[in-house]
Amino acid sequence: MRRKSLSLNLGVVLLAAILLMCIISFLWMPYGPNVMDNENPCSDPSREHLLGTDQYGRDILSRIMVGSRTVLLIGFISVAAGAAAGTLLGSVAAVVKGLPGAVIMRTMEGLMAFPGTLLALMLVAVVGKGQTGAIIAISIYTVAPFARLVYTLILENENLLAIKAARSFGVSKNRLLTHYYMPM
């Protein structure tokens, strides 16, 4: 019990540090991230360079600040895209049922069967390197858990009295999905 709260607290602190670093980078940055100081390569932390410099004399703090922007951008976009696609696929599979639903969910289970790192490497090899490739690979990797979660939630709530009443009044599957299942 205690270990989970320690992990949660550590994760919140790290995320807050990255967010703070990102926000500060828009307001203040000690040096440009690619500005080289040829006289101070691999220098230790000092007043001029708070975290030191790398082998090319670039300020490490500035590079971390710029990197925090990229990390947050890739993380947010890829998880949002994966969540949207997973929610759509999971809800369609749960509402339509039959062969289309089975095909969708077997595909999601196939994606979940691959180890995450292996799947990400295969996807990057197919879609290409860089930020766009990383966003697509992470998005595809996150689709399956979201689809499985939404599918399960919809099937669990199928026997609720409100859903049964709506069905008895002839409410369409689209309306059931948008007005009854999704708000839950």
Secondary structure, DSSP 8 states (H G I E B T S, - for coil): -HHHHHHHHHHHHHHHHHHHHHHHHHH--SS-TT---TT-TT----SSSTT-B-TT--BHHHHHHHHHHHHHHHHHHHHHHHHHHHHHHHHHHHHH-HHHHHHHHHHHHHHHHS-HHHHHHHHHHHH-SHHHHHHHHHHHHHHHHHHHHHHHHHHHGGGSHHHHHHHHTT--HHHIIIIIITT-
